[in-house]
Amino acid sequence: MKYLLLICDEGEPIEDGCDPRPWVDEMEARGVRKFGDRVRPASDATTVRVRDGELLVTDGPFAETKEQMAGFDVIECTDLDEAVEVAAKHPMARFGMIEVRPFWPLEFAGSDRA
């Protein structure tokens, strides 16, 4: 099953102890990590909405929260337990948080999603 790891921080630069390369190398060697990357800060985000047929474009993130998405990884694991184990090893788990979110199974593509 594929999972999206949303790598979140509090918007402050973190230098010491947060090099993701050892984690990336380990997860790629295990065949778990499919791809991922850092993203630019929330201040560079653009939010797009369509309401009543009108396009609404605003600068900045959708939600005003302390935590901000700093990056993402797509992993493929046998189950949620393995996905949690992989997320717990990510260095940002010590400084921010990792949201683990499963992808919809392929057979649900195009169906109603709650």
C-alpha positions as CSV (number, residue, x, y, z in Angstrom):
1,M,0.0,0.0,0.0
2,K,1.2,3.5,-0.8
3,Y,1.4,6.2,1.8
4,L,2.0,9.9,1.6
5,L,4.3,11.3,4.4
6,L,3.6,15.0,4.9
7,I,6.7,16.4,6.5
8,C,5.7,19.3,8.7
9,D,7.7,21.8,10.7
10,E,7.0,25.1,12.5
11,G,8.4,27.2,9.7
12,E,11.7,27.8,11.4
13,P,14.9,26.6,9.8
14,I,16.3,23.5,11.4
15,E,20.0,22.8,10.9
16,D,21.5,20.4,13.5
17,G,20.5,16.7,13.4
18,C,18.0,17.0,10.6
19,D,19.9,15.8,7.5
20,P,17.4,13.6,5.7
21,R,20.0,11.9,3.5
22,P,20.7,8.9,5.8
23,W,17.0,8.3,6.0
24,V,16.5,8.6,2.3
25,D,19.4,6.3,1.6
26,E,18.1,3.7,4.1
27,M,14.5,3.8,2.8
28,E,15.6,3.7,-0.9
29,A,17.8,0.7,-0.1
30,R,14.8,-1.0,1.5
31,G,12.7,-0.3,-1.6
32,V,10.2,1.6,0.5
33,R,10.7,5.2,-0.6
34,K,9.4,5.9,-4.1
35,F,10.1,9.7,-4.3
36,G,9.9,12.9,-2.3
37,D,11.2,16.4,-2.0
38,R,11.3,19.5,0.0
39,V,8.9,22.3,-0.8
40,R,9.3,26.1,-0.6
41,P,8.0,27.9,2.5
42,A,4.3,28.5,3.1
43,S,4.9,32.2,2.3
44,D,5.5,31.1,-1.3
45,A,2.3,29.1,-1.5
46,T,-0.7,30.0,-3.7
47,T,-4.1,28.7,-2.7
48,V,-6.7,28.1,-5.4
49,R,-10.5,27.7,-4.8
50,V,-13.5,27.8,-7.1
51,R,-16.7,28.9,-5.4
52,D,-20.0,29.4,-7.3
53,G,-18.0,29.2,-10.6
54,E,-15.6,32.0,-9.5
55,L,-11.9,31.5,-9.3
56,L,-10.4,32.6,-6.0
57,V,-6.6,32.8,-5.9
58,T,-4.8,33.9,-2.7
59,D,-1.2,34.1,-1.6
60,G,-0.1,31.9,1.2
61,P,-1.3,28.6,2.6
62,F,-4.9,27.4,3.0
63,A,-4.8,27.1,6.8
64,E,-3.3,29.5,9.3
65,T,-1.5,27.0,11.5
66,K,1.8,26.8,13.4
67,E,2.8,23.7,11.5
68,Q,3.6,24.0,7.8
69,M,4.3,21.4,5.2
70,A,8.1,21.4,4.5
71,G,8.2,18.4,2.2
72,F,6.7,15.0,1.3
73,D,7.7,11.4,0.6
74,V,5.7,8.7,-1.1
75,I,6.4,5.3,0.4
76,E,5.1,1.8,-0.3
77,C,4.7,-0.5,2.8
78,T,3.0,-3.7,3.6
79,D,0.8,-2.0,6.2
80,L,0.2,1.0,8.4
81,D,2.6,-0.4,11.1
82,E,5.5,-0.4,8.7
83,A,4.5,3.1,7.4
84,V,4.6,4.4,11.0
85,E,8.0,2.7,11.6
86,V,9.3,4.4,8.5
87,A,7.9,7.8,9.4
88,A,9.3,7.5,13.0
89,K,12.8,7.1,11.5
90,H,12.6,10.3,9.5
91,P,14.7,13.0,11.2
92,M,11.8,15.6,11.1
93,A,9.8,13.4,13.4
94,R,12.1,14.7,16.2
95,F,11.7,18.3,15.3
96,G,8.2,18.6,13.7
97,M,5.7,16.0,12.7
98,I,5.1,13.4,10.0
99,E,1.5,12.9,8.9
100,V,1.0,9.4,7.4
101,R,-1.8,9.3,4.9
102,P,-2.8,6.2,2.8
103,F,-3.5,6.6,-0.9
104,W,-6.9,5.5,-2.1
105,P,-6.7,2.0,-3.6
106,L,-6.6,2.0,-7.4
107,E,-10.0,0.2,-7.6
108,F,-11.6,3.3,-5.9
109,A,-10.3,5.6,-8.7
110,G,-13.2,7.6,-10.0
111,S,-15.6,6.5,-7.3
112,D,-17.2,8.8,-4.6
113,R,-14.7,9.5,-1.9
114,A,-15.8,10.6,1.5
